[in-house]
Amino acid sequence: MSRETIERKCPECDTWNVGPVHRCENCGATLDPQSRLKEEEADREKKRLALPKTRFDVFLDSIQQSDNLFVKVVYVVLKGIWFVYWVVLSFILWLIAATPG
């Protein structure tokens, strides 16, 4: 019985790693593609959460948490109009894409 050795090239330092290793022996980077995608997704989420909120985001948060009934109703109505706008726009774009020519 012959066992084939698995060689993986590290995407970070271009070192070839022999055997069933999950991390690079040289730099410690992850070699498994699915694990790399999960780590990159987690890093992007951390960076997104670390960004300071914009003035608009703070404004929307204050409206959502307002105790004033009128402000809440206006927010819900505007949010509904925005949703309908995107539904209509998506339908029009679908019609354009669905018609030949």
Steps between C-alpha positions, in 0.01 A plus 500: 500500500636836405383809673488819302630805674290811489678822415336837542647833404448777752320797343682742731866401484503251204654225714411141409363306799513121496249282680150554634570837663236769536740787565819604325810378679685818405258786567200334669243602236196278445532266202143367479297712251172478695670596825672792324163626372349478848797684654486772233124541557556531875778758443275706270221491759741612775621789284143600416401501867813695594411788267338796670134559422422771250279793592222351290519167686487682834200699372316183393574335834361800685183494289449126555537539876287813525214510750297734279220309323492744207872450431460121510202511260685725255803268516288190428317673213824621341654156542196347328522747212869418462419128491227547236738713294757219490236239423373703203852572379592131526188403306580749224857372477369144488265593216786657308716190551217257420397656170708395202704771335 
